[in-house]
Amino acid sequence: MSLLYKRIASGALRALQPGTTRVWAPWWAGSRDRVRDPRRPPSRDQSGGTYNVPPSAEFVARVSGIATMAKLPYRETTDGLDAAFVGVPIDTGTSNRPGARFGPRQIRAESALLRAYSSGTRAAPYESLVVADIGDINVNLYDLKDTCRRIREGYRRVVATGCVPLTMGGDHTIAYPILQAVAEKHGPVGLIHVDAHADTSDTVLGEKIGHGTPFRRCVEEGLLDCKRVAQIGLRGTGYSPDSFEWSRAQGFRVVHAEECWFKSLAPLMAEIRAQMGSGPVYLSFDIDALDPAFAPGTGTPEIAGLTSIQGVEIVRGCRGLNLVGCDLVEVSPPYDTTGNTALTAANLLFEMMCALPKTKHY
């Protein structure tokens, strides 16, 4: 048996032994490099089960290891998970700049900067949720309709176990098949849709499925509780004098970006929590809701958008809702030369996890 294999096997056996102390070092580190963190023992729930706690950068270099979301363990299924990060790497529904197929990979890379607790809200997700990264949906980059089928079937398996999906896109087309699976389990859901665009076109270039049409399809199929839908950050030029007339006609609350300028969005979110009530809610956050000064790495940027602070206010304002799924879409790394867009996305996904119903707050 080679030395490499022996180290892999011995490390795996130690990880499987109950009651062993967690060691914050990669398997290949020598004994002198292995440092126990007495402040970060494995978190345990009341039944004695162990949560997944990412290694602290105080003891393990961020640049080491395989890139998973927030350096969480990788799992092949959602069995036993309260929430899971999922990648959907497509941009075949994109109408302008491509590249969102690389979004999940870049978000994972930038997420290495995340730590275990939220300093702002004192949330402790890894002390209250069993979370892992379950990898990507195996999409078909040559056939968007087949990709939607694959997404729908994949998310059926996720939600069937009671796991809440936290999705990394991918273009906004993915919200349609995800919501098909979510609504099959929960019935029509409320929707908080944060975006520069309403994404309610009927057809684009003659096609019914694309990143400009998902919420029109969702309404047609009865996936949304239209009185519990809010669209925040809408702006830009349009194809008619009132680009958002259709949304209002369905009963959606439409919040133009101009209504958000120069103010905190905490009061707005209090109103939206009241609108959503106690029913199931899905949060869909297109990174182009933020002004391109904050998030340039996206396919369809629009000026005069939300700030990153307002984006965080919106997500934190979802705490207390019955969130049954969240997504962060449209990160396009080729236009994200500094990585700041993907870093912002990773932080917003962390905030989404912190807003889930079971998350502990100190």
Buried (B, 14 or more C-beta within 10 A) or exposed (E): EEEEEEBEEEBEEEEEEEEEEBBBBBBEBEEEEBEEBEEBEBBEEEEEEEBBBBBBBEBBEEEBBEBBBBBBEEBEEBEEBBBBBBBBBBBBBBBEBBBBBBBBBBBBBBBBBBEBBBEEBEBBBBBBBBBBBBBBBEBBEEEBEEBBBBBBEBBBBBBEEEBBBBBBBBBBBBBBBBBBBBBBBBEBBBBBBBBBBBBBBEEBEEBBBBBBBBBBBBBEEEBBBBBBBBBBBBBBEEEEEEBBEBBEEBEBBBBEBEBBEEEEBEEBBEEBBEBBEEBBBBBBBBBBBBBBEBBBBBBBBBEBBBBBEBBBBBBBBBBEBBBBBBBBBBBBBEBBEEBBBBBBBBBBBBBBBBBBBEBBEE
